[in-house]
């Protein structure tokens, strides 16, 4: 009897421990096990990588939370598609939930989904690319029930752009019109200062402070201005409601076609109707310099072959860019200075700069980014003394991989810039 009573008491003590002390010890054990198994380390890594991407894109006010390999990212105004693609490309990430915290609304990108439709700045990394996602909810069970019964359409909303005009001619840029937000005005001013360089920027913009948000389409307009400046000697870019009109003097028929392609692609992403027109500027012919003795066909063949070998042997592995942009790093500029010195030893040789990406993210964004990076390298080499008429640039996106895109090492190898001698030299 005494033994049975002792067993009953012991069972009661054990039950008490399980009911009241078990949660405490299990919490400590769970944290210890997670640390031992590497889950905490993975979460810290993913959160750190995500914050670096957001910081590089000049996105402020964001919160990042990791649960295992899954990320939850909240931003005041949602995220552009380019920013979402950069976050999805983080090594080791599983799914990502994108939330807009302006009004409590949620934009869920899911596991590999595209998320909210948004503007993509073709130079994404200047910090001008911004997106707004208004999917607010008043909260409460009644609101949730109404949303479930009558879901919101998923089509791209009609843009709420104001009336904006930007005219650039030579070194002067003039901004007129009205935008709804100070952020939109700053995006346009950044674009104007960039293309004006040391010239004058005339700012006659006003901010209405309206209840809507034209930030997405205004930021796209700023991206258009920066891109069109590469192909037009003078141009006017006008935004009115959902109409984006670009007119001016293009440098060549090829430049006009390229401007039309890029502008229409950028405008389509935010639901704008784009009209792109250009007058081709034909420069006055310059007197031809005295012809130098030409090489014999045998000599030309030898020179072309030797030039191709020199160009093929150039090491461009150090040519890298700021994350998600076409902005050359300081290390890349040092490499290109050396490359320019070697190309100067090959006068008259036509070289094509080729940009490539991995297969992560939106294929259209990758193609556009590879073209911009190839053009950035071409522009730098021209600035370093290489003749502009001997250099061309072309982006291939992810179409020509040299390594396996299923591994981080292969993806890094595929993000590259190549130089090749154009046949016919």
C-alpha positions in Angstrom: 0.0 0.0 0.0 2.8 2.4 0.9 4.6 1.6 -2.4 1.4 2.3 -4.4 1.0 5.6 -2.6 4.5 6.6 -3.4 4.0 5.8 -7.1 0.8 7.9 -7.2 2.8 10.8 -5.6 5.6 10.4 -8.1 3.2 10.3 -11.1 1.6 13.6 -9.8 5.0 15.3 -9.6 5.8 14.2 -13.2 2.4 15.4 -14.4 3.0 18.8 -12.7 6.3 19.1 -14.4 5.0 18.4 -17.8 2.1 20.8 -17.5 3.9 23.8 -15.9 7.6 23.4 -16.6 7.5 21.7 -20.0 6.8 24.9 -22.1 9.7 26.6 -20.4 12.2 23.9 -21.1 10.8 23.2 -24.6 11.3 26.9 -25.5 14.9 26.7 -24.3 15.4 23.4 -26.1 13.8 24.7 -29.3 16.1 27.7 -29.4 19.1 25.5 -28.6 18.1 23.0 -31.3 17.5 25.7 -33.9 20.9 27.2 -33.2 22.5 23.8 -33.4 20.7 22.8 -36.6 21.6 26.0 -38.4 18.1 27.4 -38.8 18.9 30.6 -36.8 22.0 31.1 -38.9 20.0 30.6 -42.1 17.5 33.2 -41.0 20.1 35.7 -40.0 21.8 35.2 -43.4 18.6 35.7 -45.4 17.6 38.7 -43.4 21.0 40.3 -43.9 21.1 39.6 -47.6 17.5 41.0 -48.1 18.4 44.2 -46.2 21.5 44.7 -48.4 19.4 44.4 -51.5 16.9 47.0 -50.1 19.6 49.3 -49.1 21.3 49.1 -52.5 18.0 50.1 -54.1 17.6 53.0 -51.7 14.4 51.6 -50.3 13.7 52.9 -46.8 11.3 52.0 -44.1 11.2 48.3 -44.9 11.0 45.4 -42.3 12.4 42.0 -43.0 11.5 38.8 -41.1 12.8 35.3 -41.9 11.0 32.0 -40.9 13.4 29.3 -41.9 14.0 29.9 -45.6 10.9 32.0 -46.1 11.0 35.8 -46.0 8.3 38.3 -45.1 9.1 41.8 -46.4 7.0 44.9 -45.6 7.5 48.3 -47.3 5.4 51.5 -47.2 4.7 51.6 -50.9 5.2 48.0 -52.2 8.1 47.0 -54.3 8.9 47.3 -58.0 9.1 44.1 -60.1 12.9 44.6 -60.5 13.3 44.9 -56.7 11.2 41.7 -56.2 13.4 39.8 -58.7 16.6 40.9 -56.9 15.2 39.6 -53.6 14.0 36.3 -55.2 17.6 35.8 -56.5 19.1 35.7 -53.0 20.9 32.4 -52.6 19.0 29.9 -50.4 15.7 31.8 -50.2 12.5 29.8 -50.3 9.2 31.8 -50.7 8.8 35.6 -50.2 5.6 37.4 -49.0 5.6 41.1 -50.1 3.5 43.3 -47.9 2.5 47.0 -48.3 2.2 48.7 -44.9 0.7 52.0 -46.0 -2.8 50.9 -45.3 -2.4 47.4 -43.9 -2.9 45.8 -47.3 -1.0 42.7 -48.3 0.6 42.0 -51.7 1.6 38.3 -51.5 4.2 37.3 -54.1 4.1 33.7 -52.9 6.7 31.1 -53.8 8.2 32.4 -57.1 5.2 34.5 -58.0 5.5 37.9 -59.6 3.6 39.8 -57.0 2.1 43.2 -57.7 2.4 44.8 -61.1 4.8 47.7 -60.7 7.1 50.1 -62.5 10.6 49.0 -63.4 13.3 51.6 -63.8 15.6 50.4 -66.5 18.5 51.7 -64.5 17.0 50.2 -61.5 19.9 50.8 -59.3 19.9 54.6 -59.3 17.2 54.4 -56.8 14.7 55.9 -59.1 12.7 52.8 -59.6 9.7 52.9 -57.2 6.4 51.1 -57.1 3.1 51.7 -55.2 0.8 48.9 -54.4 -2.6 50.0 -53.0 -4.3 46.9 -51.8 -5.6 48.3 -48.4 -8.1 46.7 -46.0 -10.0 48.3 -43.2 -9.6 45.1 -41.1 -12.2 43.2 -39.2 -14.1 40.1 -39.9 -16.8 41.9 -42.0 -14.1 43.3 -44.4 -12.4 39.9 -44.7 -15.8 38.3 -45.6 -16.6 40.9 -48.2 -13.1 40.5 -49.8 -13.6 36.7 -49.9 -17.0 37.1 -51.5 -16.0 39.7 -54.0 -12.3 39.5 -54.8 -10.5 42.5 -56.2 -9.5 42.3 -59.9 -5.9 41.5 -60.5 -5.5 43.6 -63.7 -3.0 46.4 -63.7 -4.8 49.6 -62.4 -5.2 52.6 -64.6 -2.2 54.9 -64.0 -2.9 58.1 -62.1 -0.2 60.2 -63.7 -0.5 64.0 -63.7 0.7 66.5 -66.3 4.5 66.6 -66.6 6.8 67.9 -69.3 10.6 67.6 -69.4 12.5 69.2 -72.3 16.2 68.8 -72.7 18.3 70.5 -75.3 22.1 70.7 -75.0 23.0 71.2 -71.4 19.7 72.6 -70.2 16.8 70.6 -68.8 13.4 72.2 -68.1 10.8 70.6 -65.9 7.2 71.9 -65.9 3.8 70.5 -64.7 2.3 69.0 -61.6 3.0 65.8 -59.7 1.1 64.4 -56.7 4.0 63.6 -54.4 7.4 65.1 -53.4 9.0 61.7 -54.1 7.8 61.8 -57.7 9.3 65.3 -58.1 12.6 64.2 -56.6 12.7 61.2 -59.1 12.3 63.6 -62.0 14.9 66.0 -60.7 17.4 63.2 -60.3 16.9 62.2 -63.9 17.2 65.8 -65.0 20.4 66.4 -63.1 21.9 63.2 -64.5 21.4 64.1 -68.1 22.2 67.8 -67.6 25.5 66.9 -66.1 27.1 70.3 -65.3 24.4 72.1 -67.2 21.3 74.0 -65.9 18.2 72.3 -64.5 15.1 74.6 -64.5 12.6 73.2 -62.0 9.0 74.6 -62.5 7.3 71.5 -61.1 4.5 71.8 -58.5 3.4 69.2 -56.0 -0.4 68.9 -55.6 -0.4 66.6 -52.6 -3.4 64.7 -53.9 -4.8 61.6 -52.3 -3.8 59.3 -55.1 -0.3 58.2 -56.0 1.4 58.9 -59.4 4.8 57.8 -58.1 4.9 54.6 -60.2 4.3 56.3 -63.5 6.3 59.4 -62.7 9.3 57.2 -61.8 8.9 55.3 -65.1 8.9 58.7 -66.8 12.1 59.6 -65.1 13.6 56.2 -66.3 12.5 57.0 -69.8 14.2 60.4 -69.7 17.5 58.9 -68.6 17.4 56.3 -71.4 16.2 58.5 -74.2 19.1 60.9 -73.5 21.4 58.3 -74.9 19.7 58.3 -78.3 18.3 61.8 -78.7 20.2 65.1 -79.2 17.2 67.0 -78.0 13.8 65.7 -76.8 10.6 66.4 -75.0 9.0 63.8 -72.7 5.4 64.4 -71.7 3.2 62.5 -69.3 -0.5 63.2 -69.2 -2.7 60.8 -67.4 -2.0 57.4 -69.0 -0.3 58.9 -72.1 3.5 59.1 -72.4 4.8 61.0 -75.5 8.4 61.2 -76.6 9.4 63.5 -79.5 12.7 65.0 -80.5 15.8 64.6 -82.7 17.4 61.1 -82.7 21.0 60.6 -83.5 20.3 57.9 -86.1 17.5 55.6 -87.4 19.0 52.8 -85.2 18.9 55.0 -82.1 15.3 56.0 -82.9 14.3 52.3 -83.2 16.1 51.4 -79.9 14.4 54.3 -78.1 11.0 53.2 -79.3 11.6 49.7 -78.2 12.8 50.6 -74.7 10.2 53.3 -74.1 7.3 51.1 -75.1 8.6 48.3 -72.9 8.9 50.5 -69.9 5.5 52.1 -70.4 3.7 48.8 -70.9 4.8 47.6 -67.4 2.8 50.3 -65.7 -0.1 50.5 -68.1 1.0 53.7 -70.0 0.2 54.2 -73.7 3.5 55.3 -75.3 4.0 57.3 -78.4 7.6 57.7 -79.6 8.5 59.8 -82.6 11.8 61.2 -83.8 13.4 63.4 -86.5 16.7 61.9 -87.6 19.5 64.4 -87.4 21.9 64.1 -90.4 25.2 65.7 -89.5 27.1 67.8 -92.0 29.7 65.7 -93.8 33.2 66.3 -92.7 36.1 66.3 -95.1 37.7 62.9 -95.4 41.3 62.7 -94.1 44.0 61.8 -96.5 43.8 58.1 -97.1 46.6 56.1 -95.6 48.2 53.2 -97.5 46.0 50.2 -97.2 47.2 46.8 -96.3 47.2 44.0 -98.7 44.5 41.3 -98.3 47.2 39.0 -96.8 48.2 41.7 -94.3 44.6 42.5 -93.4 43.8 38.8 -92.7 46.9 38.6 -90.5 46.0 41.8 -88.6 42.4 40.7 -88.1 43.4 37.3 -86.8 46.0 38.8 -84.5 43.5 41.4 -83.2 40.9 38.7 -82.6 43.4 36.7 -80.5 44.3 39.9 -78.5 40.7 40.7 -77.8 39.8 37.1 -76.9 42.7 37.1 -74.4 41.5 40.2 -72.5 40.4 39.3 -69.0 37.1 41.0 -68.1 36.2 38.8 -65.1 36.7 41.8 -62.9 34.1 43.9 -64.7 31.2 44.0 -62.2 28.3 46.2 -61.5 26.4 47.6 -58.5 23.7 45.1 -57.5 20.9 45.0 -60.1 22.2 48.1 -62.0 24.3 49.1 -65.0 26.6 51.2 -62.7 30.2 50.0 -62.9 32.1 49.3 -59.7 35.4 51.0 -59.0 37.1 47.7 -59.5 35.5 47.3 -63.0 36.7 50.8 -64.0 40.2 49.8 -63.1 40.0 46.7 -65.3 38.5 48.7 -68.2 41.3 51.2 -68.0 43.7 48.4 -68.7 41.5 47.0 -71.4 41.3 50.4 -73.1 45.1 50.6 -73.1 45.3 47.4 -75.0 42.5 48.3 -77.4 44.3 51.5 -78.3 47.0 49.3 -79.7 44.5 47.9 -82.2 43.4 51.0 -84.2 40.5 50.5 -86.6 39.5 47.2 -85.2 35.7 46.9 -84.7 34.8 45.4 -81.3 31.4 44.4 -80.0 30.7 44.6 -76.2 28.3 41.8 -75.2 26.3 41.7 -72.0 25.0 38.5 -70.4 23.0 37.6 -67.3 22.0 34.4 -65.5 18.4 33.1 -65.8 17.2 34.3 -62.5 14.2 36.7 -62.5 12.1 38.2 -65.3 13.7 37.4 -68.8 12.6 40.9 -70.1 14.3 42.6 -67.2 17.4 40.5 -67.7 17.6 41.3 -71.4 17.2 45.0 -70.8 19.8 45.0 -68.0 22.3 43.1 -70.1 21.9 45.7 -72.9 22.4 48.6 -70.4 25.5 47.0 -69.0 27.0 46.4 -72.4 26.3 50.1 -73.2 27.9 51.2 -69.9 31.1 49.4 -70.8 31.1 50.8 -74.3 30.6 54.4 -72.9 33.4 53.9 -70.4 35.8 52.7 -73.2 34.9 55.6 -75.4 35.6 58.0 -72.5 39.0 56.2 -72.1 39.9 57.1 -75.7 38.5 54.3 -77.9 36.8 55.5 -81.0 33.0 55.4 -80.7 32.7 54.2 -84.4 34.7 51.1 -83.5 32.6 50.0 -80.6 29.0 48.5 -80.5 27.0 47.1 -77.7 24.5 44.3 -77.5 22.7 42.5 -74.6 21.8 38.8 -74.8 20.1 38.4 -71.4 20.4 34.8 -70.3 20.4 33.4 -73.9 24.1 32.4 -74.0 25.1 30.8 -70.7 28.6 29.4 -70.3 27.9 27.6 -67.0 25.1 25.7 -65.2 22.5 28.2 -64.0 21.3 25.7 -61.3 24.3 26.6 -59.1 25.3 29.9 -57.5 28.8 29.5 -59.1 27.3 28.9 -62.5 25.0 31.9 -62.2 28.0 34.1 -61.2 29.9 32.9 -64.2 27.0 33.7 -66.5 26.7 37.3 -65.3 29.5 38.7 -67.5 30.7 41.1 -70.2 32.6 39.8 -73.2 34.4 41.5 -76.0 34.6 40.1 -79.5 36.0 41.3 -82.8 33.3 41.9 -85.4 33.8 39.8 -88.6 35.0 41.8 -91.6 38.0 43.5 -90.0 
